[in-house]
Amino acid sequence: MFPLRRATIDVTVEAHGLAAQYVAPGSYKVREGSTVGKLLDKASTARRRPPLVLMIGGERVETSRALAAGDVVKVLGFAAGG
C-alpha cells in the first residue's frame, strides 16, 4: 500500500521593510494544510528572526493559520512610535 500524498499549493510571500532582511519574498509550493509558520520556516534567510507582523487579505494572522491556494502572505517588521 502506498502512503497517501498531500497535494501542493502555491502561495506568495511579500516581505516589506525590516522583514526583507529575514524572509525571502517569492512564490512557494507547500503541502496542502501547511501553516504560515511552516511557510516562514521555508522562506527564512536567517536562523533567528525578530517578531514579525503577518497578514493575509488585509487581516493580521498567526503562524498557526492554515494556508490556502493563492494566499499572499505579507510579512512586515514591527514599528514603534510615540
VOVEXBA-860712 format. One record per residue: x, y, z of N, C-alpha, C in turn; chain. Coordinates in pm, whole numbers, plus 32768, in hexadecimal, padded with zeros to 4 digits. Layout:
BEGIN
<atom n_u="X" n_v="Y" n_w="Z" ca_u="X" ca_v="Y" ca_w="Z" c_u="X" c_v="Y" c_w="Z" tigu="A"/>
...
END
This chain:
BEGIN
<atom n_u="8054" n_v="7F8B" n_w="8000" ca_u="8000" ca_v="8000" ca_w="8000" c_u="8059" c_v="807D" c_w="8000" tigu="A"/>
<atom n_u="8037" n_v="80DF" n_w="7FB0" ca_u="8085" ca_v="8159" ca_w="7FA5" c_u="8053" c_v="81C1" c_w="8009" tigu="A"/>
<atom n_u="80AE" n_v="820E" n_w="8042" ca_u="8081" ca_v="8277" ca_w="809F" c_u="8032" c_v="82E2" c_w="8054" tigu="A"/>
<atom n_u="7FD1" n_v="831A" n_w="8098" ca_u="7F7E" ca_v="8383" ca_w="805F" c_u="7FD2" c_v="8403" c_w="8050" tigu="A"/>
<atom n_u="7FD2" n_v="843D" n_w="7FDA" ca_u="801E" ca_v="84B8" ca_w="7FC2" c_u="7FC0" c_v="8530" c_w="7FC3" tigu="A"/>
<atom n_u="7FED" n_v="8598" n_w="8005" ca_u="7FA0" ca_v="8614" ca_w="8006" c_u="7FC5" c_v="8664" c_w="7F8B" tigu="A"/>
<atom n_u="7F63" n_v="86A7" n_w="7F56" ca_u="7F7A" ca_v="86FE" ca_w="7EE2" c_u="7FCB" c_v="8778" c_w="7F0E" tigu="A"/>
<atom n_u="800A" n_v="87B9" n_w="7EAF" ca_u="8050" ca_v="8835" ca_w="7ECD" c_u="7FFE" c_v="88AB" c_w="7E9C" tigu="A"/>
<atom n_u="8012" n_v="891B" n_w="7EDD" ca_u="7FCF" ca_v="8997" ca_w="7EB7" c_u="8039" c_v="8A03" c_w="7EA3" tigu="A"/>
<atom n_u="8017" n_v="8A68" n_w="7E57" ca_u="8070" ca_v="8ADA" ca_w="7E40" c_u="8045" c_v="8B4F" c_w="7E97" tigu="A"/>
<atom n_u="80A7" n_v="8B89" n_w="7EDE" ca_u="808F" ca_v="8C00" ca_w="7F2F" c_u="80FF" c_v="8C63" c_w="7F13" tigu="A"/>
<atom n_u="80E9" n_v="8CE0" n_w="7F35" ca_u="814C" ca_v="8D49" ca_w="7F1C" c_u="8170" c_v="8D8D" c_w="7F9F" tigu="A"/>
<atom n_u="81EF" n_v="8DAE" n_w="7FAD" ca_u="8220" ca_v="8DF9" ca_w="8020" c_u="824E" c_v="8E82" c_w="7FEE" tigu="A"/>
<atom n_u="821E" n_v="8EEB" n_w="802F" ca_u="824E" ca_v="8F72" ca_w="8017" c_u="828D" c_v="8FA3" c_w="8099" tigu="A"/>
<atom n_u="8309" n_v="8FCD" n_w="8094" ca_u="834F" ca_v="8FFE" ca_w="810B" c_u="8366" c_v="9094" c_w="80FC" tigu="A"/>
<atom n_u="833E" n_v="90E0" n_w="8160" ca_u="8347" ca_v="9171" ca_w="815C" c_u="839D" c_v="91A5" c_w="81CF" tigu="A"/>
<atom n_u="83E8" n_v="9210" n_w="81B4" ca_u="8437" ca_v="9252" ca_w="821C" c_u="849E" c_v="91F5" c_w="8259" tigu="A"/>
<atom n_u="84AA" n_v="91F9" n_w="82DC" ca_u="850A" ca_v="91A9" ca_w="8326" c_u="84FA" c_v="9114" c_w="830C" tigu="A"/>
<atom n_u="8481" n_v="90E7" n_w="82F3" ca_u="8466" ca_v="9059" ca_w="82DE" c_u="84B2" c_v="9021" c_w="8266" tigu="A"/>
<atom n_u="84D1" n_v="9076" n_w="8205" ca_u="8517" ca_v="9048" ca_w="818C" c_u="85A5" c_v="9017" c_w="81AC" tigu="A"/>
<atom n_u="85DA" n_v="9039" n_w="821F" ca_u="865D" ca_v="9009" ca_w="8248" c_u="8657" c_v="8F7A" c_w="827C" tigu="A"/>
<atom n_u="85E0" n_v="8F4A" n_w="829D" ca_u="85D0" ca_v="8EC8" ca_w="82DE" c_u="857E" c_v="8E63" c_w="828E" tigu="A"/>
<atom n_u="8531" n_v="8E94" n_w="822F" ca_u="84D7" ca_v="8E3D" ca_w="81E2" c_u="84E8" c_v="8E5B" c_w="814D" tigu="A"/>
<atom n_u="84F9" n_v="8DF1" n_w="80FF" ca_u="8509" ca_v="8E01" ca_w="806E" c_u="8480" c_v="8E05" c_w="802A" tigu="A"/>
<atom n_u="8461" n_v="8E74" n_w="7FE7" ca_u="83E1" ca_v="8E7B" ca_w="7F9F" c_u="83E3" c_v="8E1E" c_w="7F26" tigu="A"/>
<atom n_u="836D" n_v="8DFA" n_w="7EF9" ca_u="8363" ca_v="8DA6" ca_w="7E82" c_u="82EE" c_v="8D46" c_w="7E8A" tigu="A"/>
<atom n_u="82E5" n_v="8CF0" n_w="7E26" ca_u="827C" ca_v="8C89" ca_w="7E20" c_u="82B3" c_v="8C08" c_w="7E5B" tigu="A"/>
<atom n_u="8261" n_v="8BC5" n_w="7EA6" ca_u="8288" ca_v="8B49" ca_w="7EE8" c_u="821E" c_v="8ADE" c_w="7ED3" tigu="A"/>
<atom n_u="824B" n_v="8A63" n_w="7EC5" ca_u="81F1" ca_v="89EF" ca_w="7EC3" c_u="81F9" c_v="89B0" c_w="7F4D" tigu="A"/>
<atom n_u="8186" n_v="899E" n_w="7F8B" ca_u="8180" ca_v="895E" ca_w="800F" c_u="8115" c_v="88F3" c_w="800B" tigu="A"/>
<atom n_u="811D" n_v="8897" n_w="8067" ca_u="80B8" ca_v="882E" ca_w="806E" c_u="8034" c_v="8868" c_w="809D" tigu="A"/>
<atom n_u="7FCA" n_v="8836" n_w="8066" ca_u="7F44" ca_v="885D" ca_w="8090" c_u="7F39" c_v="8845" c_w="8127" tigu="A"/>
<atom n_u="7F03" n_v="88A4" n_w="816F" ca_u="7EF7" ca_v="8899" ca_w="8200" c_u="7F6B" c_v="88D7" c_w="824C" tigu="A"/>
<atom n_u="7FD1" n_v="8908" n_w="8204" ca_u="8042" ca_v="8949" ca_w="8246" c_u="8014" c_v="89CB" c_w="8287" tigu="A"/>
<atom n_u="8061" n_v="89F5" n_w="82EA" ca_u="8040" ca_v="8A6F" ca_w="8333" c_u="809C" c_v="8AE2" c_w="8308" tigu="A"/>
<atom n_u="8077" n_v="8B59" n_w="8330" ca_u="80C9" ca_v="8BCE" ca_w="8316" c_u="8153" c_v="8BBB" c_w="8356" tigu="A"/>
<atom n_u="8158" n_v="8B7E" n_w="83CB" ca_u="81D7" ca_v="8B65" ca_w="840E" c_u="8232" c_v="8B0B" c_w="83BE" tigu="A"/>
<atom n_u="81FC" n_v="8AA2" n_w="8383" ca_u="824C" ca_v="8A48" ca_w="832E" c_u="8280" c_v="8A92" c_w="82B3" tigu="A"/>
<atom n_u="822C" n_v="8AE8" n_w="827B" ca_u="8256" ca_v="8B39" ca_w="8208" c_u="82C9" c_v="8B96" c_w="8230" tigu="A"/>
<atom n_u="82BE" n_v="8BD5" n_w="82A5" ca_u="8329" ca_v="8C2E" ca_w="82D3" c_u="83AB" c_v="8BE1" c_w="82E8" tigu="A"/>
<atom n_u="83A1" n_v="8B68" n_w="831B" ca_u="841A" ca_v="8B16" ca_w="832C" c_u="845C" c_v="8AFE" c_w="82A5" tigu="A"/>
<atom n_u="840C" n_v="8AE7" n_w="8240" ca_u="8440" ca_v="8ACE" ca_w="81B9" c_u="847A" c_v="8B4C" c_w="817A" tigu="A"/>
<atom n_u="843D" n_v="8BBF" n_w="8195" ca_u="8464" ca_v="8C3D" ca_w="8155" c_u="84CF" c_v="8C8B" c_w="81A4" tigu="A"/>
<atom n_u="84EE" n_v="8C5E" n_w="821C" ca_u="854D" ca_v="8CA7" ca_w="8270" c_u="85D9" c_v="8CA5" c_w="8235" tigu="A"/>
<atom n_u="861C" n_v="8D18" n_w="823E" ca_u="86A6" ca_v="8D23" ca_w="820F" c_u="8707" c_v="8D2D" c_w="8284" tigu="A"/>
<atom n_u="86D4" n_v="8D2B" n_w="82FE" ca_u="8728" ca_v="8D35" ca_w="8375" c_u="86FB" c_v="8CCC" c_w="83DB" tigu="A"/>
<atom n_u="8757" n_v="8CA0" n_w="842C" ca_u="8734" ca_v="8C3C" ca_w="8493" c_u="86D1" c_v="8C74" c_w="84F8" tigu="A"/>
<atom n_u="86E6" n_v="8CF0" n_w="851B" ca_u="868D" ca_v="8D30" ca_w="857B" c_u="8651" c_v="8DAB" c_w="853A" tigu="A"/>
<atom n_u="85D6" n_v="8DC5" n_w="8559" ca_u="8596" ca_v="8E3C" ca_w="8523" c_u="8548" c_v="8E80" c_w="8593" tigu="A"/>
<atom n_u="853C" n_v="8F03" n_w="858A" ca_u="84F0" ca_v="8F4C" ca_w="85F1" c_u="845B" c_v="8F2E" c_w="85E1" tigu="A"/>
<atom n_u="840B" n_v="8F54" n_w="8641" ca_u="837A" ca_v="8F46" ca_w="8630" c_u="834D" c_v="8F94" c_w="85B4" tigu="A"/>
<atom n_u="82F6" n_v="8F58" n_w="8567" ca_u="82C8" ca_v="8F94" ca_w="84EB" c_u="8230" c_v="8F9E" c_w="84EA" tigu="A"/>
<atom n_u="81FD" n_v="8FFC" n_w="849E" ca_u="816D" ca_v="900A" ca_w="8489" c_u="814B" c_v="8FBD" c_w="840A" tigu="A"/>
<atom n_u="80E8" n_v="8F66" n_w="8411" ca_u="80C0" ca_v="8F12" ca_w="83A0" c_u="8031" c_v="8F34" c_w="8378" tigu="A"/>
<atom n_u="801D" n_v="8F49" n_w="82F6" ca_u="7F97" ca_v="8F6D" ca_w="82C6" c_u="7F72" c_v="8F1D" c_w="824A" tigu="A"/>
<atom n_u="7EF4" n_v="8EF9" n_w="8243" ca_u="7EBB" ca_v="8EBA" ca_w="81CC" c_u="7E35" c_v="8EFE" c_w="81B2" tigu="A"/>
<atom n_u="7E24" n_v="8F30" n_w="813A" ca_u="7DA5" ca_v="8F70" ca_w="8116" c_u="7D85" c_v="8FE9" c_w="816C" tigu="A"/>
<atom n_u="7DEC" n_v="9032" n_w="8197" ca_u="7DD5" ca_v="90AA" ca_w="81E7" c_u="7DBB" c_v="9091" c_w="827A" tigu="A"/>
<atom n_u="7DBF" n_v="9012" n_w="82A6" ca_u="7DA7" ca_v="8FF2" ca_w="8332" c_u="7E24" c_v="8FB5" c_w="836F" tigu="A"/>
<atom n_u="7E3F" n_v="8FDB" n_w="83EB" ca_u="7EB2" ca_v="8FA3" ca_w="8432" c_u="7E94" c_v="8F11" c_w="8453" tigu="A"/>
<atom n_u="7EF8" n_v="8EBA" n_w="8440" ca_u="7EE7" ca_v="8E2B" ca_w="845B" c_u="7F58" c_v="8DF9" c_w="84B5" tigu="A"/>
<atom n_u="7F43" n_v="8D88" n_w="84F1" ca_u="7FA6" ca_v="8D46" ca_w="8545" c_u="7FED" c_v="8CDB" c_w="84F4" tigu="A"/>
<atom n_u="805D" n_v="8CAC" n_w="8526" ca_u="80AB" ca_v="8C46" ca_w="84DF" c_u="805F" c_v="8BC0" c_w="84D7" tigu="A"/>
<atom n_u="7FFB" n_v="8BAD" n_w="852A" ca_u="7FAF" ca_v="8B2F" ca_w="8529" c_u="7F43" c_v="8B2B" c_w="84BD" tigu="A"/>
<atom n_u="7F2D" n_v="8B99" n_w="8477" ca_u="7EC3" ca_v="8B9D" ca_w="8411" c_u="7EE7" c_v="8B43" c_w="839C" tigu="A"/>
<atom n_u="7E87" n_v="8AF4" n_w="8370" ca_u="7E9A" ca_v="8A9D" ca_w="82FB" c_u="7E99" c_v="8AF1" c_w="827C" tigu="A"/>
<atom n_u="7EEE" n_v="8ACC" n_w="821F" ca_u="7EF7" ca_v="8B12" ca_w="819F" c_u="7E94" c_v="8AD8" c_w="813A" tigu="A"/>
<atom n_u="7E66" n_v="8B2C" n_w="80DF" ca_u="7E0F" ca_v="8B02" ca_w="8071" c_u="7E55" c_v="8B25" c_w="7FEE" tigu="A"/>
<atom n_u="7E34" n_v="8ADC" n_w="7F86" ca_u="7E6F" ca_v="8AF5" ca_w="7F03" c_u="7E5A" c_v="8B87" c_w="7EDC" tigu="A"/>
<atom n_u="7EC6" n_v="8BC6" n_w="7EAD" ca_u="7EBE" ca_v="8C51" ca_w="7E81" c_u="7ED1" c_v="8CB9" c_w="7EEC" tigu="A"/>
<atom n_u="7EE1" n_v="8C8F" n_w="7F6A" ca_u="7EF5" ca_v="8CF1" ca_w="7FD5" c_u="7F71" c_v="8D45" c_w="7FBA" tigu="A"/>
<atom n_u="7F68" n_v="8DC5" n_w="7FDD" ca_u="7FDB" ca_v="8E1F" ca_w="7FD9" c_u="7FF4" c_v="8E47" c_w="806A" tigu="A"/>
<atom n_u="8067" n_v="8E1B" n_w="809E" ca_u="808B" ca_v="8E37" ca_w="8128" c_u="80E7" c_v="8EB0" c_w="8128" tigu="A"/>
<atom n_u="80B9" n_v="8F1D" n_w="8165" ca_u="810A" ca_v="8F96" ca_w="8172" c_u="814F" c_v="8F92" c_w="81F8" tigu="A"/>
<atom n_u="81D2" n_v="8FA3" n_w="81F6" ca_u="8223" ca_v="8F9F" ca_w="826F" c_u="825E" c_v="9029" c_w="8285" tigu="A"/>
<atom n_u="8246" n_v="905F" n_w="82FC" ca_u="8276" ca_v="90E5" ca_w="831E" c_u="82BF" c_v="90E2" c_w="83A4" tigu="A"/>
<atom n_u="831C" n_v="913D" n_w="83B6" ca_u="835D" ca_v="914D" ca_w="8437" c_u="8305" c_v="91A1" c_w="8492" tigu="A"/>
<atom n_u="8315" n_v="918F" n_w="8515" ca_u="82CB" ca_v="91E2" ca_w="8574" c_u="82FA" c_v="9271" c_w="856B" tigu="A"/>
<atom n_u="829F" n_v="92CE" n_w="857C" ca_u="82C2" ca_v="935C" ca_w="857F" c_u="829D" c_v="9391" c_w="8609" tigu="A"/>
<atom n_u="82F3" n_v="93E2" n_w="863E" ca_u="82D7" ca_v="941F" ca_w="86C1" c_u="82CE" c_v="94B5" c_w="86AE" tigu="A"/>
<atom n_u="8280" n_v="94F0" n_w="86FE" ca_u="8271" ca_v="9580" ca_w="86F3" c_u="823B" c_v="95BA" c_w="8773" tigu="A"/>
<atom n_u="822D" n_v="9639" n_w="8773" ca_u="81FF" ca_v="9678" ca_w="87EE" c_u="81A0" c_v="96E0" c_w="87D7" tigu="A"/>
END
